[in-house]
Each structure stands twice: as structure tokens, then as C-alpha cells.
């Protein structure tokens, strides 16, 4: 993971963990132990899903830039599928408070996306990498530019 990706990851993960901890405390006060369990599961689920996405995209970006969108789509659909299976399996359980789970998950998703947006805005990342000293082909660029449209040859 590159340094700017790690800064964005930390900028999203830390606020999300803080929101998850606060939601767990509030849920335990409101709904007891099932609320605590529901909030903790939701926070861990959101952190795990977004962390896996961040690591896969950071890994695939430099190696396969032409496949970045299909890889991101595959990761997203896999997460939705795993979430759907988890919701079906735990739909009727009384092990945790469902409202605490849902509200904590929503708050953590909003915290992650906000943290990622703010951190991404603060990170100074080049959109075009400058040419290094050994890769300088200024002679061919100048000759190609001179033979362009509008020349009087």
C-alpha cells in the first residue's frame, strides 16, 4: 500500500472505529448486552468490508490499472453477497439487537465515507507522474509536434 493510500485508510478507519465504539456504548445503555453485541458486530463488519476493499484496490491499482473498475465491481458485489447471506442467516436471531446493528452500521458507513473523502481531499497525490531523468524523450516529442495539423509542409 502506498503512503497516500495508507493515509486515506487511516483517515477513514480511525473515525469509523470511534463512531463504532460510541455506538456500542450508547447501544449497551439503551438495549443492554444484545445492543452492545449488535453494535460491535456492525462496526466490525463495516470496518472489515471497507478495509478489504481498500487493500484490494490499493494492491490492484498499480499492478493492473486497466482492470481497476472490474476489480472494484467484483469486490463490491462480493461484499453485497456476503452481507445478504449474513442477514439471511442471522435474520431471526435474538443474539443481538437488530436496531442497534442497523443504526451502527449506517453510522459507521457514513463515518467511513466522510473520513475517506476528507482524507482524500487532504492528501497531495499527483494525477500525472512526472517523467524521470532517464526516460526523457524530448527529441521525439518536439519533432512529432512540428509535423502536426496546420503545418505548411
N, C-alpha and C positions, 0 to 999 in steps of 0.2 A: 504494500500500500504506500503510495507516495505521500509526501509530507502534507500537501494541501488536502488530500483525501482524508488523512488522519485527523487534521484539524476540523474538517467538516463533520467527521464522525463523532469526535469528542463534543463538538458544539451541539450536536443533536442528542447524543446518548446521555450526557450529564443532566440536562434539564428534564429529559424523559424519565430518568431514574428518580429525580427529585419529585416530579409530579406523581409517579407511581408510589413512592414512599408516603407522600402526603395523602394520597387517595387511600392507601392501605390503612393509615391511621384513622382517617375520617370514616372509612367503611367499618373498621373494627368498633369504633364508638357507636355508629348507627345500627349495625347489624350483627355485632358480636364476631365470634370466630369465623362463621361462614362468610361474613363480609370481608374479613381480613384475607381469608383464603382466596375468595373471588377476585379481590383487588390485586393481590400478589400474583395470581395466575395471569391475569390480564396484562399487568405491567411486564412480567417476564415474557409473555407471548409476543407482545408488541416489540419489546427490545430485541428478542431473538429474531423475529421476522425481518425487522429493518436492518439489524446488524448483518444477517446473512446476505440480504440484498446489497448492502454497501460493500461488503467484502467481495462478493461475486462480481459486481460491476467494476470495482477498483482493480480486481485481478484481470478481468477480461478486456477492459478498456485499452491498455497499452498493447496487449498481445493480439487482439482481434477487433480493431476499431470498426471494421466493416460488418461485424456480427453483433455489435453492441445493442442495437434495438431488438433483434430477435432474442438475444440472451436475456435482456431485461424483461421482455414479454414472457419468456419461459419461467423466469424466477417469479414474476408476479402471478401468473396463472397457477404455478405450483403452490404458492402461499395461499391463494384463494381456495384451492382444492384441499389443502391440509386444514385450513380453518373450517371449511364446510364439514369435513369429516369429524373434526373435533367438536363442532357444535351439535352434530347429529348424535355422536357418542355420549356427550355429556348433557344433552338436552333435558333429560328428566331427572338428573341427579339432584340430591339435596346436600351434596358435599360443600357447595359454595353458594353464595348469594348471587343470583343471576343479574340483578340490577347493579350491584357493585362491580361485577365483572364487566358489564356492558359500558357503564359510565366511566370506569377507569380505563378501559381500552380506548374509548373515544377521546378522553383527555390525554392519554399518552400518545395517540396518533397525532393529535393536534400539536402537542408539545414537540414531538419529533420533527414534524414538517416545519413548524415555526423555527425551531433550533437549526435545522438544516438550511433553511432559507437565509436566516440571519448569518450563520457561519459562512455559507457560500458567498454571501454578499461581501463579507469582510476579508475573505481570502483573496489574495492577489495572485491570480493564475493567468499565465499567458494563453491567449487563444491561438496565437500563431507563434511557434518557436523560431527564434532567430537562427539563421544559418551559421554554423560554426566556421572557424578559420579554414579548416581543411576541406570543407565542402563548397568553397566559393567557386561558382561558375559564371562570373560576371561577364566574361567574353561572349559566351553563347547567348546570354540574355540580351546584351546590347545589340548583337547582330540580328537576333530574331525580332527585336523591337523596331529596328530600322527597316525591315522588309515588310512592315505591316500595311494595313489599309491606308490609302491616301499618299503613298509614296509616288514620286514622279519617275519611276523607272520604266 
